[in-house]
Structure formats: C-alpha cells, structure tokens
C-alpha cells in the first residue's frame, strides 16, 4: 500500500520541528546538555509531539504548526535568557504567569526583555505567520484529509507513549532551575516542576505552632491597652547602596542611619529573591517558613495558597491576640493574587491603589511619602492595637525607563559615578524618598499615645546589571532594623538574620511575646 504525500509531510514536519527545538535549547544561557537521561528525551519528544498533533488538527497545516511551535520555543529561550540576566535564574514552569502578567502590567516585565530580544521573538512569530499564510495552502476538504489524519494518529500514539514512559521514570530534580534545565532540558524540567507543583507543601508555620489563645500567647500584658501598634515595611528594592561606592553621599540615608542607631536590632538580611519575585521575601516574612523548604512552591508560594494550602501567618497570629490587621500596597491588589491570598493570611483590610486615587505619583508609581501618610492616617484613626504591613512600590524598576534629572549627580554624589551608572542615580533618587518616608513614619509613630514598633526591611536588591558590572555585584543581602518608640530597652549590636526568622524576632523585641509550644 502506497502512503499519500500528505502522510509524509505531516511526519517530516513534526520531526523537523522536534530537531529545531533541540537546537534552540543550545542557545539557552544555561544550555541543556545533549547527554541527558533517556526519560528526559522521551518527555521532550512526547510533549512536543502532542502539542504538534493538537496544533495540526486545529490548523490543518503541518508546516505552519511546526513554525508556530518553534517560534514559541524561541520565545521561551529568549525570555529565559532575559530572566537569567536580570534575576540570575532560569525560566521555570511556575513562571507561566509572566505571560499574562506582562499583558496586564507591561511596564513591569517587557522592558527587561530588551528591544533586541523582543524583535527576535517577534521575528520568529512573523516568520511563522508568513509560512502559514503564503507558503502552505489550507486543505480544501478537511474530511477527505485521510493521509494526514493517519499521520496524526501515529504521532499521537507515539507521543503519548513516550510521555507516559518518560513520566514513569519520575526524574529527579534539584529545584535549582539552572542545574535542572542543563540536566533534563527545558520541556522535561517544566514537566517535573508542574508535577511537583500539584502537591501542597507539607509544612506548617511557626505561627501555627505558637500558643493560640490570647491568655497563653500574651505573657506580658493582661489587656489590649498595653499592646503596641505594629508597623512592618517591606521597602521595594531597598538596600544600603552606599556599599557599592564611596562616592555616594552618606546623607541620602540619614534617617535610616538614625533609626539604626536607635534600633533594638539591625543588620544584613538574607532574602530568597534577587531583583524581583517580591512574594518570596514577603511570604517568608509573614509565614516564618524558609523559602528553600517549600520545594517547587518557593518560586511563587501564593499559588499554593490559592490552590487550598492553609498556612498560619504573623497576621493571623496577631489577629488572635486582638489586633486589627491591615495591608497597604499602592498597586492593584490582584497582582500576585494578593486580593485572594491576604484575607486567607488573616488580614482584615487591604488598601491597594484605589486608596491612593487622588495622590500624585512619584515617577511611574505611588511615592513612598504618600504611603507613609496613609500609615499615619490609619494610626490616627485606630481604636485599638493595629498591625499594618506595608509593601511599597516607588522604587520598583525598570529603572532604565526613567531619566536622570538636572542636579541629581550633585545631590546624590560627592564624586561622580562611572559611565553606565545612570540606573544607580535613578535608584538613589528613590532611595532618598524612602529615607524621607522613614522620617514621616517617625513623626507618626512617636505621636501615637500607644507604644509603637517598626520593622523595616528590603525585599531584594534592585535590577542594575550595568551598575554591578561597573561597581561590583552585591551578595544579595538587604538591610533591616527593628525599632520601638520606647527607648529604654537594651540595643543589640549589628546582627545578621534571615527573613523567615525576622517576624518572630520582631515579636520578641516589640513586647508582643512570641511563645512557642513544645
């Protein structure tokens, strides 16, 4: 029996596309090895094959389907390389929301891709469309397309068999994206990360294991009247940038220095994020759970919470003690699904960008001083003890989209920075505003008739690759301090800590005792 040409067209186009994806993997910053387990190859071929079968079935044109799949694979490679350059981490399956978030919040994502990479990805899709629209005809009668239906059936069975066989091996992953992509390839690592992401973390928060009743948890006071107001500020991209260069004026963080001198504890803070992925630091602070212990959920813990994982937090623990719990974040509450997550964390109220409708922006975002004013207003109106968790936004990049203003160099440096440090100048300008926010908070906290306590920390260092190339790359640690309005307590010397321990240390130092059950 002679097979029709359409059969071989479908088979050969599918094999050619599969070979092209293997070639494109070689352009990854963390290039996948050709020597990898047979099961990894089976997963790669099976996943690509099934996607190809579905696309040909929908489009009716195998060459067009191949071109589209390869263009999409090229996009994955380009995005992964851009992520690695900016965040020092390869693209993982859990990053799939990057694509939808990039459409909803384009300014936060697309500029980091770079125009060159953007045009490269766009060229791939344009080429695919040209192939589909002009170089391959649409079949006249789909029902009579017997030869290619047969090819699709063969490829579907073969691809499904490879996928099931590769899946049965349960390939080991290190939950270290660079190593896993190199060892297994992009698609196989995606598959394994997806599988592990379907399982809820088997962890509990230290706040869950704490004494749950007010009488046992509050060992210091017998009434709510003695409880201090608590304010935690997760300052966007905050770290002491004066570490980068002696040429930066020290007074840009004068208020920060004053708080540190009066703080009960301060030092460097280890955080699980670099340049972005704020929720990793945010979750570790609120939950007290170390990011690495989350396995594959460490990339975005909030997705597991939305899927049904119940976890106690600092907010839920304080709520049990009689606190009103409020989050202030001058950005849409839906970002990172915080509007769903934070009520589950025990927050009574979420003040997002809608609460800043009449506020003038500082750069592209709501400024830190406006956020400090909102904190002051909440404290003034408080009828009982409040816990306010603040997530600032002003210093969020991309920094390179902003311009250095006249007088910035003179105001921020006593020695001009080297060429290529424009991002640092923009960053310092916003850092000075973060310092002004601290001054405004000091006024509000000191004016409160109730004792107050402030925990200030950065979520990660900023994305400034050209600056780090010129001045050196920081280790990634940020800065923190814990300050009480009552200044009659013993201050600790410089003390480094990790962010998952910070909230518990704060509770001890603030006077709201954190009691751990055996």
N, C-alpha and C positions, 0 to 999 in steps of 0.2 A: 504494500500500500504506500502510495506516494503522499507525503505530507505537503500541504499547501504552503506557499511562501510566507503567509501571514503567521504561521506557527513559528517559523524560524526567526522572523522579525521580532516577535514578542520575546522569544528565548534569548536571542543575542543582545537585544536592547537591555534586558534585565541584567545579563551577565556583565555587559559593558558598564552599566551604572554601578554595579557592585564593585567592579575593579576601580572605578573612579573614586568611590568613597574611600577605599583603602589608600589610594594615592593622596587624597586630600588630607587624610589623617596625618600624613608626614609633615604637613605644614603647621600642625599644632605646636604651640610654644613648648608644651610637654608632649612631644611627639610619641605616638603609640608605637610600641615595638612590633616588628613583624613576627618575631618569635614570641608567641603567646599560647596559652592553653587551647587545645582543640575545641573545648566547650565555648571559649570566648569567640572563636571564629564562627562556631555554629550559631551563637546568639547574634553576632553581627549579620551573618548571611540571612538568618531567619527573620530578623526584624526588618532588614531592608527588603527582603523578598515579599513579605506580607504587605508592607507599605506600597511596594511597586504593583502588586496584584490589585489592591484596592483602587489605586490611582488609575491604572489602565482600565479597570472595569468602569470607573466613573467617566473618564475622558474618551476612552475608545482609541487612544493613540499611544502606543508603547514608547516611541522616541520622545514624545512630549512629556510623558510621565517620567522617563529617565532624566530628562533635562531638569524638570522641576525638583525632583528628589535630590539631584546633585547640587542644584542651586541652594536648596535648603541646607544641605550638609555643609556647603561652603559658608553659609551664614553662621552655622553653629561654630565652625572653626574660627571665623573672624571674631565672633562675639566672645568665644573662649579666650582667644589671644588678647583681646581688649580687656577682658576681666582680669586676666593674669597680669597684664601690665599695670593696671590701676590698683588691683586689690591683692595681687600676689597669690591668686587662687584660680584653678581651672574651673570651667563651667561644669556644673553637675545637674542631674535631673531636677533637683529641688529648686533650681533657678528658672524653671519654666515660666514663672510669673513675670520674669523680666520682660517678656514679650508683650504681655497685656499691660503691665505697669508702664512700659515705655510709651504705649499709646495714650494712657491716661495721664501720665506725668512725664512728658517727653524731655523736659529740661533736666530732669534728674539722671537720665540714662543716656540718651542719644549722643550728647556732646563727648562722652567718654569713649565712644566708639571711634571718633575721629573721621574727618571727611574722606580721607583716603580709603579707609576700611568700609565706610558707608557706601562709597561709589563702587568699590569692588563687589560688595554684596549685591548692590542694585544692578550692576552689570551682569551678574550671574542670572538674576531673575529676568532681565531684559532679554538675554540670550535664550533663556528657556522659552520665553513667550514668542520670540522670533521663530524658533524651531517649531513650536506648536502651531503658530498661526500661518506660517508660509511654507515650511519645509515638509509638513506631513499632513496629508488630507484626512478629513473626517470620513469614517466608513459610511457608505451610503445607507446600508441596511444593517442595523445592529443585530437583528435576529439571525441574519444569514452569515454572521461573522464566526463561522464554525471553527475554523482553524485556530484563530486566536483565543477563542473560548477554551479550546483544548489545551493550548499552551498555558493559559492562566490556571487551569485546573491542575496541571502538572506542577507548576511553580508554587501554587498554594499548598498542595500536599507536601512537596519537598520542603518549603519554607517552614511550615508548621511542624514538620518532623524535626528539622534542625533546631527550631526554637525549643521544643519540648525536651529534646536530648540535651541541649546546652543548659536549659533551666534545671534539669535533674542533677547536674553536677554541683549546683549551689556554690559557685565560685567564691572564694574568699576575697573580701575587700577590706582595706585598712581604714576606710572612711578618711582617707587622705587623698583628695582629688588628683593631685599631680601623679602620685605613685599608682593609683588605680587606673587612670587613663593610660599611662605608659604600659602597665602590665596587661590590661584587658582590652584596651581600645575604647573609643568613645561610646559606641552603642551598647557594648556589653556592660560597661560601668554604669551607664544610665539604667539599664535593666535591673542590675543588682541594687542600685540605690533606690529605685522605685519599689522593689520588693521589700526592702528593709523599711522604707518609709510607710508602708501599710500597717506596720506593727506599732502600737503605742509604746512609748518609753515605760520601762518598768522601774521607775524611780519615784521617790517621794521627796517633797521639800522639807528642809529642817523646820519650816514654819508649821508644817502639818504635824510634826513630831513634838512640837512645843506644847506646854500646858495650854489647854484650850479655854479654860474658864478665866474670867476676869480675876477672880479671887486668887487663883493659883499662879496666874501669869504675871500679875502686877504685885510684886513683892515689896515695892517701895511706897505705894500710896494706897489709901483706902477710898479715895473718891476721884471722880473725873476732874475736880477742880485743880488737882496738883499735876495733872498731865501736861507736858509741854506741847505746843504746836510743833509739828514736824514738817520740814520742807526739804525734799531731795531735788536736786537739779542735775539732770543729765544734759550737760552743755555740749552742743553739737561740735564735734571735731576738736574739742578743747584739749590742748596740752601746752606746756610751757615752752613755746617756740624759741625762747631765748637760749635754749640748749643748742640750737642749730648754729648760732652765730653770736659772737661778742659785739658785732656791730649794731644789734637791735637795742633800742633804748630800753633800759630796765623799767622805766616808769609806765610802760604800757600795761603792766600788770601790777600797779601799785596797790590797788585794793586787794587783789589776790594775795600779794605778799603780806599785807596787814592781817588778813584772815588767817593765813598760815601761821603767822607769829602768835596769834591768839588761839589757834585751834587746839583741841584736845588730841587730835591725831591728824597727820598729813604725811604724804609721801608719794611714791610712784604706785600706780595701779595697773595690774595685769588685766588686760581685756582680750576677749576672744575674737576681735574684729580688727581689720586694717582698712582704713579708708572709707568703709561703708558697712552695710549689714548691721545697722544700729540695733536691731531687735535681739541680736545675740548678746550684746552687753546688757541691754535693757532687761531681757528675761533673766539673765544670771543674777542681776542685782535684785530684782523683785522676788525671784523664787529661791535664791540661795543655792541653786543647783549649778555645778560646774558644767560649762559648755561641752567639754570633751566627753563627759559621761552620758550625753544624750545620743551618742551614736550618730546615725544619719540625720536625726532631727536637729542636730546642732546647727545646721545651715539656716533653718527657719523654724524655731520651736513653736511659733504661733500657729503654724499649720496643724500640728498635732493637737493643740488645744482646741482649735475649731473642729477637729475630727472627733472630739469626745474625750480627750485626755484631761482629767481633772487634776489640778495642781494647786496647792495652797501657796499663798504669796505673802509678802510683807503687808500688802493692803488688806487681805482677808484676815490676817492675824490681828492687825491694828483695829479693824472693824469690830472684831470680837471684844476688844478692850474698851470700846465706846467711842472710837474715833469716827469722824466723818471723813471719808476718803475721796479725794478729788485728783483727777489728772488734768494737766494743762498742756496742750500741744497745739501750736499755731499752724496747723496743716490739716487737710481733710482727715477725719477720724477713720475713714475707710482704708487709708493707706496701711499696709501690712495687716488689714482686717482688725485694727485696734478697736473699732466700734463693736465688734463681736467678742474680742478677747478680754478687754478690760473689765466689762461687767462680770465676767467669769472669774477674774482675778480679785474681785471684791471691791472695785471702785464704785462709789455711789454716783459720781458725776464725771463727765468727760467734757471739758471745754476745748473745743477744737477751733479751727479757723473761723467758724461762724461767730465766735465770741469776740473776734477782732475785726468785725466788718468795717468799722469806722476808723481803723488805725492805718496810718501811712506806713508803707513798707520801708525797710532799710535794705537797699539792694533789692533782690528779687523776692525776699521773704519777709515775714513779720519780724521786726527787730527785737533784740533781747530786752531793751528797756521797756518796750510795750508789754512783754511777758512779765517783767518784774512788777509793773504797775498792776497787772491782773492778779498776781500773787498778793500784793499789798491790799487790794480790794477784798479778796477772799478772806484774808486775815482780819480785816476791819469788821467784816460782817459776821464772823464766826461766833456762834452762840456757845460752842463747846470746843473741845480739842479737835483739831483738823490735821490730817496728813495730806500734804499737797505734793504730788510727784510731777515735776516739770520736765518736759522734753523740748529743748529749744530748737530753733530752725535757722537762725540768721546765718550761721557760718557754714551752712551746707553748700557744697560745690554745685556745679563745676565752677571753680574759682576763675578759670581762664576765660570765662564769658564776661567777666567784669573788667573794668578798666582802672588803671592806676590814675588817681586824680592829682591835680596840681597841689603840691605841698605835702603829699603823702611821704615821700622819701625823707624830707626834713623832719617831719613829725614822728616818724616811726624808727628812724635810724640815726645814729651819730656817725656811722660810716656806711656809705652806700653799698648795697649788696652787689654781687657779681651779676653779669648778664644771665638772663634766663630765670631770674628770681621774681618775676612780676607776680606770680601766684602767691609768693610769700608776702609781698606787700599788701595784696588784697586780704590775705588771711589775717595779717597783723591789724589791719584796719577794723576787721570784725572782732578780733580778739580784744582790742581796746574797748569795744562796745560791750563785750562780755564782762570786762572788768567794771565798766560803768554799771552794769546790771547788778554786780555784787555790791556796789555802793548803795544802790537803791534798795536792795534787799536788806542791807544792814540797817538802814533807816526804818524800814517796815518791821523787821524782827525786833529791833531794840525798842520800838514804840509800843509793842504789844504788852498788855497787862499780864498776860500769861507767859511763863518761860517759853523760850523757843530754841529750836535746834536745827542747824542747816548741814546737810550733807551734799557736797558739790563734787562732781567728777566728770570726766570726759568719756565719751563712748568709744572713741578711736582717734587715731591721728588722721589728719586730712590727706587727701589725694594731691600730692605735689611732686610728681616724678622728676620734673626738670630741676626743681629746687633741691631735691635729695641728691640728684646727680652732681650738682654743684657744691653742696654743703655737707653731704653725707646723709645716709639714711638712718633715721632713729630706730630704736629697737622695737617700737610699737607700744610701749608702756605710756600711759597718760598720767594725769595728776589728780589728786583728790585731797579734800580735807573735811574734817568733822568739827563743827563749831557750835558752842552753846552760848546763849545770851548771858547766862550766869558765869561769871569769870572767876569763880572761887574753887575751880577744880584743878587737879594736877594734870599738867600737859605732858604728853608723851614726846620722846624725841622722834626724829624722822623715822617713819615706819612704813615699809612697803607691804602691800597686801594684794589679794586677788579680788576681783569684783564679786564673785559669788560669796565671799565672806564679809563684804563691806556692810551690808544692811544689818547683819547680826551684831557686828562691832558697833555700828551706829546706835542700835537699840541699847546696848550696854552703856555706852558713853552718854547717851541722851538722858538716861534716868528711867526710861521705859524698859525695865529689865527683861531680857530675853531668857526665859527659863527652859532648859532642855530636859525633857523627860528621859529616863533611862531607856 
